[in-house]
Amino acid sequence: MRRNRVGGEDAGNMALELAIMTPVLVALFIALVAVGRVVDVKGRLDGAARDAARAASVARDPGTAQTLAKQAVTDTMAGTSWCVNAPTVVTDVGHWGPGGFVSVTVTCDANLNGLGLSGLAPTLTRTGRATSPIDTYRRTICAGGQICDDP
């Protein structure tokens, strides 16, 4: 009497395929999480820079613009635990005046603990940038304390 095996020649191949594919799928999942965290950090830094540039663009003079930009970044990033140290804020007021613009760069060392298997360093330095125009029809104080009315 002949017995028929269920599965025939392919018996056990599914277990082997699963054993081979599981590490690949886990590595892919870890990579996706790591990329998602890095993109999230970049988006948050861009948002903080955008808020800072907008706050700086409504200031009346370059000194106040730099102070408002730093305060905006502090307020935006309050309560975040992913920025290892205080963020660095650089406000470019080189094109200050009616019709000009203000640029803000925010740099932070992002904490990526928990992603050690992804190959990323525990901290990663990321930068966000934003530029905001200064209203053409408003009075601002330029270098030397003079009022800049001329766009």
C-alpha positions in Angstrom: 0.0 0.0 0.0 1.4 3.4 -1.0 1.0 6.4 1.2 0.5 9.9 -0.3 2.4 12.6 1.5 0.7 15.9 1.9 2.9 18.4 0.1 5.0 15.9 -1.8 8.5 17.2 -2.7 7.8 20.8 -1.4 7.2 19.7 2.2 9.1 22.0 4.6 10.0 24.7 2.1 7.6 27.2 3.6 9.4 27.0 7.0 12.7 27.5 5.3 11.4 30.5 3.3 10.0 32.1 6.5 13.3 31.5 8.4 15.2 33.3 5.6 12.8 36.2 5.1 12.2 37.0 8.8 15.5 38.8 9.4 15.2 40.6 6.1 11.7 41.9 7.0 12.8 42.9 10.5 15.8 44.8 9.1 13.5 46.6 6.6 11.1 47.5 9.4 14.0 48.9 11.5 15.3 50.9 8.5 11.8 52.4 7.9 11.5 53.4 11.6 15.0 55.0 11.5 14.2 57.0 8.3 10.9 58.1 9.8 12.6 59.4 12.9 15.2 61.3 11.0 12.5 62.8 8.7 10.4 63.8 11.7 13.4 65.5 13.3 14.1 67.4 10.1 10.4 68.5 9.9 10.4 69.7 13.5 13.6 71.7 13.0 12.2 73.2 9.8 9.0 74.2 11.7 11.0 75.8 14.5 13.1 77.7 11.9 9.9 78.8 10.1 8.4 80.1 13.4 11.7 81.9 14.2 12.0 83.5 10.8 8.4 84.8 11.0 8.9 86.2 14.5 12.1 87.9 13.4 10.5 89.4 10.3 8.0 91.4 12.3 10.7 93.0 14.5 11.6 96.7 14.1 15.4 96.3 14.2 18.0 93.5 13.6 18.9 93.1 17.3 15.2 92.6 18.3 14.9 90.2 15.3 17.6 88.0 16.6 16.1 88.0 20.1 12.6 87.2 18.8 14.0 84.4 16.6 15.8 82.7 19.6 12.7 83.1 21.8 10.5 81.5 19.1 12.7 78.5 18.8 12.8 78.1 22.5 9.0 78.3 22.7 8.5 75.9 19.7 10.9 73.3 21.0 9.8 73.5 24.7 9.1 70.1 26.1 10.9 68.2 23.4 13.2 65.4 24.6 14.8 64.5 21.3 17.1 67.6 21.2 20.1 66.6 23.3 21.4 70.1 24.0 19.8 73.5 23.5 19.4 74.2 19.8 21.7 76.6 18.1 19.9 79.5 16.4 21.6 81.6 13.7 19.7 84.6 12.5 20.9 86.2 9.2 19.8 89.9 9.1 22.2 90.8 6.3 19.3 91.8 4.1 17.4 93.8 6.7 15.1 96.6 5.6 11.8 97.0 3.8 11.5 94.4 1.0 14.4 92.4 2.5 14.3 89.1 4.3 15.4 87.3 7.4 16.9 83.8 7.4 17.1 81.5 10.4 19.0 78.3 10.8 18.3 76.0 13.7 20.8 73.2 14.5 20.3 70.4 17.0 21.8 67.1 18.0 18.8 64.7 17.8 18.6 61.8 20.2 18.1 58.6 18.2 18.4 56.1 21.1 16.6 52.9 20.5 17.6 52.8 16.9 21.0 51.2 17.5 20.3 48.3 15.3 19.7 50.6 12.4 23.3 51.6 12.1 22.6 55.2 13.0 24.7 57.0 15.7 22.9 57.6 19.0 22.8 61.3 18.2 22.6 62.9 14.8 23.2 66.6 14.0 20.3 68.0 11.9 19.6 71.5 10.6 16.4 73.3 9.7 16.3 76.5 7.7 13.7 79.1 6.8 13.4 82.5 5.3 10.7 85.1 5.8 10.2 88.4 3.9 10.2 91.8 5.6 7.2 93.9 4.7 7.9 96.4 2.0 5.6 99.1 3.5 6.6 99.2 7.1 9.2 101.2 8.9 12.2 99.4 10.2 15.4 100.6 11.8 18.5 99.9 9.8 22.2 100.1 10.7 23.2 103.2 12.6 19.7 103.6 14.1 18.2 105.3 11.1 14.7 104.6 9.9 14.7 102.7 6.6 11.7 104.0 4.6 13.1 103.5 1.2 12.3 99.9 -0.2 
